[in-house]
Amino acid sequence: MKEGTKEEMEGKFSKAKGEIKESAGEMTGDIEMEAKGEAEKRKGEAQEKVGKIRKEFEK
């Protein structure tokens, strides 16, 4: 698997995990979990974008 594709997939996974944590934090009233989830979601979004850029340069 190419590096860009791998990076993009890992980013999507992190983004999904973050969304789940954020939602769980909202439902339970756990502000810390909600914040950690949002941070992980943002990290995943950035990682996904880096993967897309790498894929463009791999062509």
PQR file of N, CA, C, O and H, with PARSE charges and radii, in Angstrom:
ATOM      1  N   MET A   1       0.847  -1.170   0.000 -0.4000 1.5000
ATOM      2  CA  MET A   1       0.000   0.000   0.000 -0.0000 2.0000
ATOM      3  C   MET A   1       0.898   1.240   0.000  0.5500 1.7000
ATOM      4  O   MET A   1       1.904   1.304   0.706 -0.5500 1.4000
ATOM      5  N   LYS A   2       0.510   2.201  -0.796 -0.4000 1.5000
ATOM      6  CA  LYS A   2       1.292   3.427  -0.880 -0.0000 2.0000
ATOM      7  C   LYS A   2       1.159   4.240   0.401  0.5500 1.7000
ATOM      8  O   LYS A   2       0.145   4.181   1.097 -0.5500 1.4000
ATOM      9  H   LYS A   2      -0.307   2.149  -1.370  0.4000 1.0000
ATOM     10  N   GLU A   3       2.203   4.995   0.690 -0.4000 1.5000
ATOM     11  CA  GLU A   3       2.267   5.765   1.933 -0.0000 2.0000
ATOM     12  C   GLU A   3       1.116   6.767   2.055  0.5500 1.7000
ATOM     13  O   GLU A   3       0.536   6.915   3.130 -0.5500 1.4000
ATOM     14  H   GLU A   3       3.027   5.043   0.124  0.4000 1.0000
ATOM     15  N   GLY A   4       0.787   7.446   0.972 -0.4000 1.5000
ATOM     16  CA  GLY A   4      -0.298   8.429   1.009 -0.0000 2.0000
ATOM     17  C   GLY A   4      -1.640   7.795   1.314  0.5500 1.7000
ATOM     18  O   GLY A   4      -2.438   8.345   2.073 -0.5500 1.4000
ATOM     19  H   GLY A   4       1.258   7.326   0.098  0.4000 1.0000
ATOM     20  N   THR A   5      -1.886   6.644   0.723 -0.4000 1.5000
ATOM     21  CA  THR A   5      -3.143   5.934   0.959 -0.0000 2.0000
ATOM     22  C   THR A   5      -3.227   5.480   2.410  0.5500 1.7000
ATOM     23  O   THR A   5      -4.272   5.596   3.051 -0.5500 1.4000
ATOM     24  H   THR A   5      -1.238   6.198   0.106  0.4000 1.0000
ATOM     25  N   LYS A   6      -2.117   4.963   2.915 -0.4000 1.5000
ATOM     26  CA  LYS A   6      -2.069   4.510   4.310 -0.0000 2.0000
ATOM     27  C   LYS A   6      -2.331   5.680   5.262  0.5500 1.7000
ATOM     28  O   LYS A   6      -3.108   5.559   6.209 -0.5500 1.4000
ATOM     29  H   LYS A   6      -1.268   4.868   2.395  0.4000 1.0000
ATOM     30  N   GLU A   7      -1.686   6.792   5.002 -0.4000 1.5000
ATOM     31  CA  GLU A   7      -1.848   7.992   5.837 -0.0000 2.0000
ATOM     32  C   GLU A   7      -3.302   8.467   5.817  0.5500 1.7000
ATOM     33  O   GLU A   7      -3.860   8.828   6.853 -0.5500 1.4000
ATOM     34  H   GLU A   7      -1.055   6.890   4.233  0.4000 1.0000
ATOM     35  N   GLU A   8      -3.901   8.461   4.641 -0.4000 1.5000
ATOM     36  CA  GLU A   8      -5.289   8.903   4.508 -0.0000 2.0000
ATOM     37  C   GLU A   8      -6.233   7.977   5.285  0.5500 1.7000
ATOM     38  O   GLU A   8      -7.149   8.447   5.959 -0.5500 1.4000
ATOM     39  H   GLU A   8      -3.448   8.168   3.799  0.4000 1.0000
ATOM     40  N   MET A   9      -6.010   6.676   5.189 -0.4000 1.5000
ATOM     41  CA  MET A   9      -6.858   5.717   5.897 -0.0000 2.0000
ATOM     42  C   MET A   9      -6.711   5.857   7.413  0.5500 1.7000
ATOM     43  O   MET A   9      -7.700   5.800   8.144 -0.5500 1.4000
ATOM     44  H   MET A   9      -5.265   6.295   4.641  0.4000 1.0000
ATOM     45  N   GLU A  10      -5.482   6.038   7.880 -0.4000 1.5000
ATOM     46  CA  GLU A  10      -5.257   6.227   9.313 -0.0000 2.0000
ATOM     47  C   GLU A  10      -5.940   7.504   9.798  0.5500 1.7000
ATOM     48  O   GLU A  10      -6.477   7.551  10.904 -0.5500 1.4000
ATOM     49  H   GLU A  10      -4.678   6.083   7.286  0.4000 1.0000
ATOM     50  N   GLY A  11      -5.913   8.526   8.964 -0.4000 1.5000
ATOM     51  CA  GLY A  11      -6.582   9.777   9.312 -0.0000 2.0000
ATOM     52  C   GLY A  11      -8.084   9.600   9.434  0.5500 1.7000
ATOM     53  O   GLY A  11      -8.705  10.129  10.355 -0.5500 1.4000
ATOM     54  H   GLY A  11      -5.477   8.488   8.065  0.4000 1.0000
ATOM     55  N   LYS A  12      -8.664   8.860   8.511 -0.4000 1.5000
ATOM     56  CA  LYS A  12     -10.107   8.608   8.565 -0.0000 2.0000
ATOM     57  C   LYS A  12     -10.469   7.819   9.821  0.5500 1.7000
ATOM     58  O   LYS A  12     -11.498   8.073  10.449 -0.5500 1.4000
ATOM     59  H   LYS A  12      -8.160   8.430   7.762  0.4000 1.0000
ATOM     60  N   PHE A  13      -9.615   6.860  10.182 -0.4000 1.5000
ATOM     61  CA  PHE A  13      -9.857   6.059  11.381 -0.0000 2.0000
ATOM     62  C   PHE A  13      -9.781   6.930  12.637  0.5500 1.7000
ATOM     63  O   PHE A  13     -10.641   6.836  13.513 -0.5500 1.4000
ATOM     64  H   PHE A  13      -8.780   6.654   9.673  0.4000 1.0000
ATOM     65  N   SER A  14      -8.761   7.770  12.721 -0.4000 1.5000
ATOM     66  CA  SER A  14      -8.620   8.667  13.879 -0.0000 2.0000
ATOM     67  C   SER A  14      -9.791   9.636  13.963  0.5500 1.7000
ATOM     68  O   SER A  14     -10.292   9.931  15.049 -0.5500 1.4000
ATOM     69  H   SER A  14      -8.062   7.846  12.009  0.4000 1.0000
ATOM     70  N   LYS A  15     -10.213  10.121  12.822 -0.4000 1.5000
ATOM     71  CA  LYS A  15     -11.345  11.043  12.771 -0.0000 2.0000
ATOM     72  C   LYS A  15     -12.607  10.362  13.304  0.5500 1.7000
ATOM     73  O   LYS A  15     -13.354  10.952  14.084 -0.5500 1.4000
ATOM     74  H   LYS A  15      -9.806   9.881  11.941  0.4000 1.0000
ATOM     75  N   ALA A  16     -12.837   9.128  12.883 -0.4000 1.5000
ATOM     76  CA  ALA A  16     -14.017   8.385  13.336 -0.0000 2.0000
ATOM     77  C   ALA A  16     -13.950   8.115  14.842  0.5500 1.7000
ATOM     78  O   ALA A  16     -14.947   8.265  15.548 -0.5500 1.4000
ATOM     79  H   ALA A  16     -12.230   8.648  12.250  0.4000 1.0000
ATOM     80  N   LYS A  17     -12.772   7.716  15.329 -0.4000 1.5000
ATOM     81  CA  LYS A  17     -12.613   7.479  16.771 -0.0000 2.0000
ATOM     82  C   LYS A  17     -12.885   8.754  17.555  0.5500 1.7000
ATOM     83  O   LYS A  17     -13.538   8.727  18.599 -0.5500 1.4000
ATOM     84  H   LYS A  17     -11.962   7.594  14.756  0.4000 1.0000
ATOM     85  N   GLY A  18     -12.383   9.858  17.049 -0.4000 1.5000
ATOM     86  CA  GLY A  18     -12.593  11.133  17.721 -0.0000 2.0000
ATOM     87  C   GLY A  18     -14.056  11.521  17.769  0.5500 1.7000
ATOM     88  O   GLY A  18     -14.537  12.031  18.780 -0.5500 1.4000
ATOM     89  H   GLY A  18     -11.853   9.880  16.202  0.4000 1.0000
ATOM     90  N   GLU A  19     -14.764  11.281  16.676 -0.4000 1.5000
ATOM     91  CA  GLU A  19     -16.194  11.600  16.638 -0.0000 2.0000
ATOM     92  C   GLU A  19     -16.963  10.766  17.659  0.5500 1.7000
ATOM     93  O   GLU A  19     -17.883  11.261  18.310 -0.5500 1.4000
ATOM     94  H   GLU A  19     -14.373  10.867  15.854  0.4000 1.0000
ATOM     95  N   ILE A  20     -16.581   9.501  17.792 -0.4000 1.5000
ATOM     96  CA  ILE A  20     -17.243   8.621  18.764 -0.0000 2.0000
ATOM     97  C   ILE A  20     -16.970   9.102  20.188  0.5500 1.7000
ATOM     98  O   ILE A  20     -17.884   9.189  21.008 -0.5500 1.4000
ATOM     99  H   ILE A  20     -15.834   9.099  17.263  0.4000 1.0000
ATOM    100  N   LYS A  21     -15.703   9.413  20.475 -0.4000 1.5000
ATOM    101  CA  LYS A  21     -15.354   9.899  21.815 -0.0000 2.0000
ATOM    102  C   LYS A  21     -16.066  11.211  22.125  0.5500 1.7000
ATOM    103  O   LYS A  21     -16.571  11.413  23.229 -0.5500 1.4000
ATOM    104  H   LYS A  21     -14.960   9.342  19.809  0.4000 1.0000
ATOM    105  N   GLU A  22     -16.098  12.090  21.142 -0.4000 1.5000
ATOM    106  CA  GLU A  22     -16.752  13.383  21.336 -0.0000 2.0000
ATOM    107  C   GLU A  22     -18.238  13.185  21.640  0.5500 1.7000
ATOM    108  O   GLU A  22     -18.774  13.810  22.555 -0.5500 1.4000
ATOM    109  H   GLU A  22     -15.688  11.925  20.244  0.4000 1.0000
ATOM    110  N   SER A  23     -18.894  12.326  20.882 -0.4000 1.5000
ATOM    111  CA  SER A  23     -20.316  12.056  21.108 -0.0000 2.0000
ATOM    112  C   SER A  23     -20.555  11.412  22.471  0.5500 1.7000
ATOM    113  O   SER A  23     -21.499  11.764  23.178 -0.5500 1.4000
ATOM    114  H   SER A  23     -18.458  11.818  20.139  0.4000 1.0000
ATOM    115  N   ALA A  24     -19.694  10.470  22.829 -0.4000 1.5000
ATOM    116  CA  ALA A  24     -19.836   9.817  24.134 -0.0000 2.0000
ATOM    117  C   ALA A  24     -19.663  10.833  25.257  0.5500 1.7000
ATOM    118  O   ALA A  24     -20.382  10.793  26.256 -0.5500 1.4000
ATOM    119  H   ALA A  24     -18.927  10.184  22.255  0.4000 1.0000
ATOM    120  N   GLY A  25     -18.718  11.731  25.093 -0.4000 1.5000
ATOM    121  CA  GLY A  25     -18.507  12.774  26.096 -0.0000 2.0000
ATOM    122  C   GLY A  25     -19.707  13.695  26.224  0.5500 1.7000
ATOM    123  O   GLY A  25     -20.076  14.101  27.326 -0.5500 1.4000
ATOM    124  H   GLY A  25     -18.134  11.764  24.282  0.4000 1.0000
ATOM    125  N   GLU A  26     -20.312  14.024  25.089 -0.4000 1.5000
ATOM    126  CA  GLU A  26     -21.508  14.875  25.110 -0.0000 2.0000
ATOM    127  C   GLU A  26     -22.661  14.173  25.821  0.5500 1.7000
ATOM    128  O   GLU A  26     -23.368  14.782  26.624 -0.5500 1.4000
ATOM    129  H   GLU A  26     -20.012  13.695  24.193  0.4000 1.0000
ATOM    130  N   MET A  27     -22.843  12.891  25.520 -0.4000 1.5000
ATOM    131  CA  MET A  27     -23.968  12.150  26.098 -0.0000 2.0000
ATOM    132  C   MET A  27     -23.810  11.931  27.599  0.5500 1.7000
ATOM    133  O   MET A  27     -24.793  11.943  28.339 -0.5500 1.4000
ATOM    134  H   MET A  27     -22.269  12.397  24.867  0.4000 1.0000
ATOM    135  N   THR A  28     -22.580  11.732  28.042 -0.4000 1.5000
ATOM    136  CA  THR A  28     -22.352  11.454  29.459 -0.0000 2.0000
ATOM    137  C   THR A  28     -22.036  12.707  30.265  0.5500 1.7000
ATOM    138  O   THR A  28     -21.975  12.660  31.494 -0.5500 1.4000
ATOM    139  H   THR A  28     -21.781  11.723  27.441  0.4000 1.0000
ATOM    140  N   GLY A  29     -21.837  13.812  29.586 -0.4000 1.5000
ATOM    141  CA  GLY A  29     -21.495  15.051  30.279 -0.0000 2.0000
ATOM    142  C   GLY A  29     -20.032  15.111  30.690  0.5500 1.7000
ATOM    143  O   GLY A  29     -19.653  15.924  31.533 -0.5500 1.4000
ATOM    144  H   GLY A  29     -21.886  13.851  28.588  0.4000 1.0000
ATOM    145  N   ASP A  30     -19.211  14.252  30.095 -0.4000 1.5000
ATOM    146  CA  ASP A  30     -17.777  14.206  30.401 -0.0000 2.0000
ATOM    147  C   ASP A  30     -17.055  15.191  29.481  0.5500 1.7000
ATOM    148  O   ASP A  30     -16.754  14.878  28.329 -0.5500 1.4000
ATOM    149  H   ASP A  30     -19.519  13.592  29.410  0.4000 1.0000
ATOM    150  N   ILE A  31     -16.788  16.364  30.000 -0.4000 1.5000
ATOM    151  CA  ILE A  31     -16.181  17.432  29.201 -0.0000 2.0000
ATOM    152  C   ILE A  31     -14.785  17.049  28.721  0.5500 1.7000
ATOM    153  O   ILE A  31     -14.396  17.376  27.600 -0.5500 1.4000
ATOM    154  H   ILE A  31     -17.033  16.618  30.936  0.4000 1.0000
ATOM    155  N   GLU A  32     -14.034  16.355  29.574 -0.4000 1.5000
ATOM    156  CA  GLU A  32     -12.670  15.958  29.205 -0.0000 2.0000
ATOM    157  C   GLU A  32     -12.686  14.984  28.023  0.5500 1.7000
ATOM    158  O   GLU A  32     -11.903  15.129  27.084 -0.5500 1.4000
ATOM    159  H   GLU A  32     -14.349  16.090  30.485  0.4000 1.0000
ATOM    160  N   MET A  33     -13.575  13.998  28.074 -0.4000 1.5000
ATOM    161  CA  MET A  33     -13.665  13.036  26.977 -0.0000 2.0000
ATOM    162  C   MET A  33     -14.111  13.733  25.692  0.5500 1.7000
ATOM    163  O   MET A  33     -13.614  13.434  24.606 -0.5500 1.4000
ATOM    164  H   MET A  33     -14.211  13.880  28.837  0.4000 1.0000
ATOM    165  N   GLU A  34     -15.037  14.651  25.828 -0.4000 1.5000
ATOM    166  CA  GLU A  34     -15.520  15.398  24.674 -0.0000 2.0000
ATOM    167  C   GLU A  34     -14.377  16.191  24.030  0.5500 1.7000
ATOM    168  O   GLU A  34     -14.244  16.216  22.806 -0.5500 1.4000
ATOM    169  H   GLU A  34     -15.441  14.894  26.710  0.4000 1.0000
ATOM    170  N   ALA A  35     -13.561  16.834  24.858 -0.4000 1.5000
ATOM    171  CA  ALA A  35     -12.434  17.619  24.350 -0.0000 2.0000
ATOM    172  C   ALA A  35     -11.383  16.725  23.697  0.5500 1.7000
ATOM    173  O   ALA A  35     -10.841  17.059  22.644 -0.5500 1.4000
ATOM    174  H   ALA A  35     -13.669  16.813  25.852  0.4000 1.0000
ATOM    175  N   LYS A  36     -11.099  15.586  24.329 -0.4000 1.5000
ATOM    176  CA  LYS A  36     -10.130  14.651  23.749 -0.0000 2.0000
ATOM    177  C   LYS A  36     -10.633  14.116  22.412  0.5500 1.7000
ATOM    178  O   LYS A  36      -9.860  13.955  21.467 -0.5500 1.4000
ATOM    179  H   LYS A  36     -11.539  15.314  25.184  0.4000 1.0000
ATOM    180  N   GLY A  37     -11.922  13.845  22.342 -0.4000 1.5000
ATOM    181  CA  GLY A  37     -12.509  13.366  21.094 -0.0000 2.0000
ATOM    182  C   GLY A  37     -12.417  14.400  19.993  0.5500 1.7000
ATOM    183  O   GLY A  37     -12.104  14.075  18.847 -0.5500 1.4000
ATOM    184  H   GLY A  37     -12.550  13.975  23.110  0.4000 1.0000
ATOM    185  N   GLU A  38     -12.689  15.640  20.340 -0.4000 1.5000
ATOM    186  CA  GLU A  38     -12.599  16.705  19.345 -0.0000 2.0000
ATOM    187  C   GLU A  38     -11.163  16.873  18.856  0.5500 1.7000
ATOM    188  O   GLU A  38     -10.928  17.076  17.665 -0.5500 1.4000
ATOM    189  H   GLU A  38     -12.942  15.904  21.271  0.4000 1.0000
ATOM    190  N   ALA A  39     -10.208  16.788  19.776 -0.4000 1.5000
ATOM    191  CA  ALA A  39      -8.798  16.908  19.396 -0.0000 2.0000
ATOM    192  C   ALA A  39      -8.380  15.762  18.474  0.5500 1.7000
ATOM    193  O   ALA A  39      -7.675  15.975  17.488 -0.5500 1.4000
ATOM    194  H   ALA A  39     -10.399  16.623  20.744  0.4000 1.0000
ATOM    195  N   GLU A  40      -8.818  14.552  18.802 -0.4000 1.5000
ATOM    196  CA  GLU A  40      -8.473  13.397  17.970 -0.0000 2.0000
ATOM    197  C   GLU A  40      -9.122  13.504  16.591  0.5500 1.7000
ATOM    198  O   GLU A  40      -8.529  13.117  15.583 -0.5500 1.4000
ATOM    199  H   GLU A  40      -9.391  14.379  19.604  0.4000 1.0000
ATOM    200  N   LYS A  41     -10.338  14.031  16.559 -0.4000 1.5000
ATOM    201  CA  LYS A  41     -11.033  14.228  15.286 -0.0000 2.0000
ATOM    202  C   LYS A  41     -10.266  15.220  14.416  0.5500 1.7000
ATOM    203  O   LYS A  41     -10.079  14.988  13.221 -0.5500 1.4000
ATOM    204  H   LYS A  41     -10.819  14.345  17.378  0.4000 1.0000
ATOM    205  N   ARG A  42      -9.827  16.315  15.009 -0.4000 1.5000
ATOM    206  CA  ARG A  42      -9.058  17.324  14.257 -0.0000 2.0000
ATOM    207  C   ARG A  42      -7.735  16.745  13.755  0.5500 1.7000
ATOM    208  O   ARG A  42      -7.320  17.007  12.626 -0.5500 1.4000
ATOM    209  H   ARG A  42      -9.979  16.504  15.979  0.4000 1.0000
ATOM    210  N   LYS A  43      -7.080  15.957  14.605 -0.4000 1.5000
ATOM    211  CA  LYS A  43      -5.825  15.312  14.210 -0.0000 2.0000
ATOM    212  C   LYS A  43      -6.073  14.388  13.016  0.5500 1.7000
ATOM    213  O   LYS A  43      -5.291  14.366  12.065 -0.5500 1.4000
ATOM    214  H   LYS A  43      -7.417  15.744  15.522  0.4000 1.0000
ATOM    215  N   GLY A  44      -7.153  13.636  13.074 -0.4000 1.5000
ATOM    216  CA  GLY A  44      -7.495  12.733  11.979 -0.0000 2.0000
ATOM    217  C   GLY A  44      -7.781  13.475  10.689  0.5500 1.7000
ATOM    218  O   GLY A  44      -7.384  13.035   9.610 -0.5500 1.4000
ATOM    219  H   GLY A  44      -7.788  13.654  13.846  0.4000 1.0000
ATOM    220  N   GLU A  45      -8.472  14.603  10.800 -0.4000 1.5000
ATOM    221  CA  GLU A  45      -8.765  15.409   9.612 -0.0000 2.0000
ATOM    222  C   GLU A  45      -7.471  15.903   8.970  0.5500 1.7000
ATOM    223  O   GLU A  45      -7.320  15.868   7.749 -0.5500 1.4000
ATOM    224  H   GLU A  45      -8.795  14.960  11.677  0.4000 1.0000
ATOM    225  N   ALA A  46      -6.544  16.361   9.803 -0.4000 1.5000
ATOM    226  CA  ALA A  46      -5.260  16.845   9.286 -0.0000 2.0000
ATOM    227  C   ALA A  46      -4.470  15.708   8.648  0.5500 1.7000
ATOM    228  O   ALA A  46      -3.891  15.871   7.574 -0.5500 1.4000
ATOM    229  H   ALA A  46      -6.666  16.389  10.795  0.4000 1.0000
ATOM    230  N   GLN A  47      -4.449  14.563   9.310 -0.4000 1.5000
ATOM    231  CA  GLN A  47      -3.717  13.408   8.798 -0.0000 2.0000
ATOM    232  C   GLN A  47      -4.312  12.945   7.464  0.5500 1.7000
ATOM    233  O   GLN A  47      -3.582  12.558   6.552 -0.5500 1.4000
ATOM    234  H   GLN A  47      -4.919  14.430  10.182  0.4000 1.0000
ATOM    235  N   GLU A  48      -5.618  12.987   7.364 -0.4000 1.5000
ATOM    236  CA  GLU A  48      -6.288  12.603   6.122 -0.0000 2.0000
ATOM    237  C   GLU A  48      -5.884  13.542   4.981  0.5500 1.7000
ATOM    238  O   GLU A  48      -5.636  13.094   3.862 -0.5500 1.4000
ATOM    239  H   GLU A  48      -6.211  13.302   8.106  0.4000 1.0000
ATOM    240  N   LYS A  49      -5.819  14.830   5.268 -0.4000 1.5000
ATOM    241  CA  LYS A  49      -5.421  15.806   4.246 -0.0000 2.0000
ATOM    242  C   LYS A  49      -3.971  15.597   3.818  0.5500 1.7000
ATOM    243  O   LYS A  49      -3.647  15.710   2.636 -0.5500 1.4000
ATOM    244  H   LYS A  49      -6.020  15.194   6.177  0.4000 1.0000
ATOM    245  N   VAL A  50      -3.106  15.294   4.776 -0.4000 1.5000
ATOM    246  CA  VAL A  50      -1.701  15.016   4.449 -0.0000 2.0000
ATOM    247  C   VAL A  50      -1.621  13.800   3.530  0.5500 1.7000
ATOM    248  O   VAL A  50      -0.854  13.792   2.568 -0.5500 1.4000
ATOM    249  H   VAL A  50      -3.370  15.202   5.736  0.4000 1.0000
ATOM    250  N   GLY A  51      -2.408  12.783   3.826 -0.4000 1.5000
ATOM    251  CA  GLY A  51      -2.430  11.586   2.988 -0.0000 2.0000
ATOM    252  C   GLY A  51      -2.878  11.887   1.571  0.5500 1.7000
ATOM    253  O   GLY A  51      -2.316  11.357   0.612 -0.5500 1.4000
ATOM    254  H   GLY A  51      -3.031  12.789   4.608  0.4000 1.0000
ATOM    255  N   LYS A  52      -3.886  12.734   1.434 -0.4000 1.5000
ATOM    256  CA  LYS A  52      -4.367  13.104   0.096 -0.0000 2.0000
ATOM    257  C   LYS A  52      -3.287  13.853  -0.680  0.5500 1.7000
ATOM    258  O   LYS A  52      -3.108  13.635  -1.878 -0.5500 1.4000
ATOM    259  H   LYS A  52      -4.342  13.164   2.213  0.4000 1.0000
ATOM    260  N   ILE A  53      -2.577  14.730   0.009 -0.4000 1.5000
ATOM    261  CA  ILE A  53      -1.500  15.484  -0.645 -0.0000 2.0000
ATOM    262  C   ILE A  53      -0.383  14.538  -1.070  0.5500 1.7000
ATOM    263  O   ILE A  53       0.139  14.644  -2.180 -0.5500 1.4000
ATOM    264  H   ILE A  53      -2.723  14.907   0.983  0.4000 1.0000
ATOM    265  N   ARG A  54      -0.019  13.613  -0.185 -0.4000 1.5000
ATOM    266  CA  ARG A  54       1.033  12.646  -0.532 -0.0000 2.0000
ATOM    267  C   ARG A  54       0.637  11.805  -1.737  0.5500 1.7000
ATOM    268  O   ARG A  54       1.464  11.508  -2.599 -0.5500 1.4000
ATOM    269  H   ARG A  54      -0.443  13.527   0.716  0.4000 1.0000
ATOM    270  N   LYS A  55      -0.638  11.422  -1.788 -0.4000 1.5000
ATOM    271  CA  LYS A  55      -1.104  10.629  -2.930 -0.0000 2.0000
ATOM    272  C   LYS A  55      -0.921  11.394  -4.235  0.5500 1.7000
ATOM    273  O   LYS A  55      -0.571  10.807  -5.259 -0.5500 1.4000
ATOM    274  H   LYS A  55      -1.310  11.663  -1.087  0.4000 1.0000
ATOM    275  N   GLU A  56      -1.154  12.692  -4.200 -0.4000 1.5000
ATOM    276  CA  GLU A  56      -0.986  13.509  -5.403 -0.0000 2.0000
ATOM    277  C   GLU A  56       0.469  13.524  -5.859  0.5500 1.7000
ATOM    278  O   GLU A  56       0.746  13.495  -7.059 -0.5500 1.4000
ATOM    279  H   GLU A  56      -1.438  13.169  -3.368  0.4000 1.0000
ATOM    280  N   PHE A  57       1.394  13.570  -4.912 -0.4000 1.5000
ATOM    281  CA  PHE A  57       2.810  13.603  -5.267 -0.0000 2.0000
ATOM    282  C   PHE A  57       3.343  12.232  -5.662  0.5500 1.7000
ATOM    283  O   PHE A  57       4.389  12.141  -6.305 -0.5500 1.4000
ATOM    284  H   PHE A  57       1.169  13.595  -3.938  0.4000 1.0000
ATOM    285  N   GLU A  58       2.644  11.167  -5.290 -0.4000 1.5000
ATOM    286  CA  GLU A  58       3.076   9.815  -5.643 -0.0000 2.0000
ATOM    287  C   GLU A  58       2.748   9.463  -7.087  0.5500 1.7000
ATOM    288  O   GLU A  58       3.282   8.494  -7.628 -0.5500 1.4000
ATOM    289  H   GLU A  58       1.794  11.241  -4.768  0.4000 1.0000
ATOM    290  N   LYS A  59       1.887  10.231  -7.704 -0.4000 1.5000
ATOM    291  CA  LYS A  59       1.462   9.918  -9.083 -0.0000 2.0000
ATOM    292  C   LYS A  59       2.577  10.116 -10.069  0.5500 1.7000
ATOM    293  O   LYS A  59       2.389   9.898 -11.266 -0.5500 1.4000
ATOM    294  H   LYS A  59       1.453  11.017  -7.265  0.4000 1.0000
TER
END
